[in-house]
Amino acid sequence: MALDHLHYLLGELLLPGALPWCLQEEETMQHLLAGCSFSRQIWHETLSWVRSPADIPNSDTDFYTWWETACNRSPSSARKGLASLIILTAWWIWKHRNACIFDGEQPSTSRLSGTIRDEACMWAKAGGTGLHTIIPER
């Protein structure tokens, strides 16, 4: 079991084969979070919602490097909020992937984007670091 966890951390294959929603490449954390067309659509919708000038992640740049660059290029007043939103978005992409694989849910960009927005608003109300500065009022 520890070896499986190490493979996850190193970005090696999570499951043999491709993601259930894109069927483009073998599943790695890099592909799941940055290269997959489904995930890229989620990043586009999420970053557009908060009017972030950050580019969406891509398969050419390591996800952590993209994250760091996106935050550093943002206005200083938005950096903590963007970092929190990136964590939240990555977490929900992972949860949605698991729900599709293990619970038989159908992939849905609209449902996932809505969930991320709702969660971000709840995190902001609960004091999530910097989120209140980047989330548009409803």
KEKE-3310 file (N, C-alpha, C; in steps of 0.2 Angstrom, whole numbers, plus 5000, padded with zeros to 4 digits):
npx = (5004:5010:5019:5010:5005:5016:5018:5007:5011:5023:5017:5015:5007:4990:4979:4978:4977:4966:4959:4942:4934:4940:4949:4961:4975:4986:4982:4989:4994:4998:4992:4979:4976:4981:4983:4972:4958:4945:4948:4955:4945:4937:4947:4947:4934:4933:4944:4940:4928:4933:4939:4953:4969:4977:4985:4977:4981:4993:4999:5012:5019:5024:5012:5014:5023:5016:5006:5013:5018:5006:5001:5011:5011:4999:4990:4996:4986:4977:4984:4984:4970:4969:4978:4971:4960:4965:4969:4957:4950:4958:4957:4943:4942:4949:4940:4929:4933:4936:4922:4917:4924:4923:4910:4902:4897:4892:4903:4903:4905:4898:4891:4902:4909:4899:4899:4912:4911:4901:4907:4919:4913:4908:4919:4925:4916:4918:4930:4941:4957:4960:4950:4938:4942:4943:4932:4918:4903:4887)
npy = (4994:5006:5008:5010:5023:5031:5030:5038:5050:5053:5055:5045:5032:5031:5023:5009:5013:5026:5041:5041:5051:5058:5049:5051:5050:5040:5039:5050:5061:5073:5073:5072:5084:5094:5091:5085:5087:5088:5093:5104:5112:5114:5121:5133:5138:5140:5149:5160:5163:5170:5180:5179:5183:5172:5159:5144:5128:5117:5103:5104:5110:5107:5104:5110:5120:5128:5132:5139:5149:5155:5161:5169:5179:5185:5199:5205:5206:5196:5184:5175:5171:5165:5155:5147:5144:5136:5125:5121:5118:5108:5098:5095:5091:5079:5073:5072:5064:5052:5049:5046:5035:5026:5027:5027:5039:5051:5060:5078:5094:5105:5103:5100:5112:5121:5115:5118:5132:5134:5128:5136:5148:5144:5141:5154:5161:5155:5159:5156:5158:5173:5171:5178:5190:5188:5181:5184:5194:5187)
npz = (5000:5004:4994:4983:4986:4986:4972:4968:4973:4966:4953:4945:4935:4940:4938:4927:4910:4902:4908:4913:4907:4897:4889:4883:4886:4896:4914:4924:4938:4933:4921:4924:4932:4924:4910:4904:4894:4900:4913:4910:4905:4916:4924:4916:4917:4931:4933:4925:4931:4943:4937:4935:4929:4926:4916:4910:4917:4909:4899:4897:4907:4923:4936:4949:4946:4937:4946:4956:4948:4943:4954:4958:4948:4949:4956:4971:4981:4978:4978:4989:4989:4976:4977:4987:4980:4969:4976:4981:4968:4962:4972:4970:4957:4958:4967:4959:4949:4956:4960:4948:4944:4955:4959:4949:4943:4931:4921:4922:4917:4920:4932:4941:4940:4946:4959:4963:4963:4973:4984:4986:4989:5002:5008:5008:5017:5028:5032:5023:5017:5009:4999:4999:4993:4980:4975:4965:4970:4973)
capx = (5000:5014:5022:5005:5004:5022:5017:5003:5015:5027:5014:5015:5000:4985:4975:4980:4972:4965:4953:4935:4930:4944:4951:4966:4981:4986:4981:4994:4992:5000:4987:4972:4976:4984:4983:4965:4953:4939:4950:4956:4938:4936:4951:4945:4928:4935:4948:4936:4923:4936:4943:4960:4973:4982:4983:4975:4987:4994:5003:5019:5022:5023:5007:5016:5026:5010:5002:5017:5018:5000:5000:5016:5009:4993:4991:4998:4980:4974:4988:4981:4964:4970:4981:4966:4955:4968:4969:4950:4949:4962:4953:4936:4943:4951:4934:4924:4936:4934:4915:4916:4927:4921:4903:4898:4894:4894:4907:4899:4909:4893:4890:4908:4910:4895:4901:4918:4909:4898:4912:4923:4909:4907:4926:4926:4912:4921:4937:4946:4962:4960:4945:4933:4945:4943:4926:4913:4897:4882)
capy = (5000:5012:5009:5013:5030:5034:5031:5043:5056:5054:5056:5039:5030:5030:5017:5008:5016:5033:5044:5039:5056:5060:5044:5053:5048:5036:5043:5053:5067:5079:5073:5073:5091:5099:5090:5082:5092:5089:5097:5111:5116:5116:5127:5139:5141:5143:5155:5165:5166:5175:5185:5178:5183:5166:5155:5138:5123:5113:5097:5106:5113:5104:5107:5114:5126:5132:5135:5144:5155:5158:5165:5175:5184:5188:5205:5203:5206:5190:5178:5170:5168:5161:5148:5143:5142:5131:5119:5118:5116:5102:5093:5093:5087:5073:5069:5070:5058:5046:5048:5043:5028:5021:5027:5026:5045:5053:5066:5084:5100:5110:5101:5101:5120:5123:5113:5122:5139:5134:5127:5142:5153:5142:5142:5161:5163:5151:5162:5153:5163:5177:5169:5184:5195:5186:5178:5189:5193:5183)
capz = (5000:5004:4987:4979:4988:4983:4965:4967:4974:4960:4947:4940:4934:4945:4936:4920:4905:4902:4912:4910:4904:4891:4885:4878:4889:4903:4919:4929:4941:4929:4915:4928:4934:4919:4903:4902:4891:4905:4918:4907:4904:4923:4926:4912:4920:4937:4933:4922:4936:4947:4933:4936:4923:4925:4911:4913:4917:4903:4900:4895:4913:4929:4939:4954:4943:4935:4952:4959:4943:4943:4960:4958:4943:4951:4960:4978:4985:4976:4978:4994:4987:4971:4980:4990:4974:4966:4980:4981:4962:4961:4976:4968:4951:4961:4970:4954:4946:4960:4960:4941:4943:4960:4961:4942:4941:4924:4921:4921:4919:4923:4939:4944:4941:4951:4965:4965:4965:4980:4990:4986:4993:5008:5011:5010:5022:5034:5033:5019:5016:5003:4994:4999:4989:4972:4973:4964:4974:4969)
cpx = (5004:5017:5017:5005:5010:5021:5013:5007:5020:5024:5014:5008:4996:4981:4978:4975:4971:4959:4947:4932:4934:4947:4957:4973:4981:4985:4987:4991:4993:4994:4980:4971:4977:4983:4976:4961:4947:4942:4952:4950:4936:4940:4949:4939:4929:4939:4945:4931:4926:4940:4950:4964:4978:4980:4981:4981:4987:4999:5010:5023:5020:5017:5009:5019:5021:5007:5006:5017:5012:4999:5005:5014:5003:4995:4992:4991:4976:4977:4985:4975:4965:4973:4976:4961:4958:4968:4962:4948:4952:4959:4947:4937:4945:4945:4929:4927:4935:4927:4914:4918:4924:4913:4898:4895:4896:4898:4903:4903:4904:4892:4896:4910:4906:4897:4907:4916:4906:4903:4917:4919:4909:4914:4927:4922:4915:4928:4943:4951:4962:4954:4940:4936:4944:4936:4921:4906:4892:4876)
cpy = (5006:5014:5012:5021:5034:5035:5037:5050:5058:5055:5051:5037:5028:5024:5015:5010:5023:5035:5042:5045:5059:5055:5046:5050:5043:5041:5044:5059:5073:5079:5075:5081:5096:5098:5088:5088:5093:5094:5104:5115:5118:5122:5133:5142:5144:5149:5161:5168:5171:5180:5185:5179:5177:5162:5148:5133:5119:5107:5098:5108:5109:5108:5112:5120:5130:5135:5140:5150:5159:5163:5171:5180:5187:5194:5202:5202:5200:5184:5173:5167:5164:5154:5144:5140:5136:5125:5116:5115:5109:5096:5091:5090:5080:5069:5067:5064:5052:5044:5044:5036:5024:5021:5027:5033:5047:5059:5072:5090:5105:5109:5102:5108:5123:5121:5117:5129:5139:5133:5133:5147:5151:5143:5150:5164:5160:5154:5160:5159:5166:5176:5175:5189:5194:5183:5184:5188:5190:5188)
cpz = (5000:4997:4982:4980:4985:4975:4964:4968:4969:4954:4942:4939:4940:4944:4929:4916:4906:4907:4909:4906:4898:4886:4881:4880:4895:4908:4924:4933:4937:4923:4919:4929:4929:4912:4900:4900:4896:4910:4916:4906:4911:4925:4922:4915:4927:4937:4930:4927:4941:4944:4934:4929:4922:4919:4914:4913:4910:4904:4899:4902:4919:4933:4945:4952:4941:4941:4955:4954:4943:4949:4960:4953:4944:4956:4968:4982:4983:4976:4983:4992:4981:4973:4983:4985:4970:4970:4980:4974:4961:4966:4973:4961:4953:4963:4964:4950:4950:4960:4953:4941:4948:4961:4954:4940:4934:4925:4919:4922:4922:4931:4943:4945:4946:4958:4968:4967:4972:4985:4991:4990:5000:5012:5013:5016:5029:5036:5029:5016:5009:4998:4994:4994:4981:4970:4971:4968:4969:4969)
residu = (MET:ALA:LEU:ASP:HIS:LEU:HIS:TYR:LEU:LEU:GLY:GLU:LEU:LEU:LEU:PRO:GLY:ALA:LEU:PRO:TRP:CYS:LEU:GLN:GLU:GLU:GLU:THR:MET:GLN:HIS:LEU:LEU:ALA:GLY:CYS:SER:PHE:SER:ARG:GLN:ILE:TRP:HIS:GLU:THR:LEU:SER:TRP:VAL:ARG:SER:PRO:ALA:ASP:ILE:PRO:ASN:SER:ASP:THR:ASP:PHE:TYR:THR:TRP:TRP:GLU:THR:ALA:CYS:ASN:ARG:SER:PRO:SER:SER:ALA:ARG:LYS:GLY:LEU:ALA:SER:LEU:ILE:ILE:LEU:THR:ALA:TRP:TRP:ILE:TRP:LYS:HIS:ARG:ASN:ALA:CYS:ILE:PHE:ASP:GLY:GLU:GLN:PRO:SER:THR:SER:ARG:LEU:SER:GLY:THR:ILE:ARG:ASP:GLU:ALA:CYS:MET:TRP:ALA:LYS:ALA:GLY:GLY:THR:GLY:LEU:HIS:THR:ILE:ILE:PRO:GLU:ARG)
# end
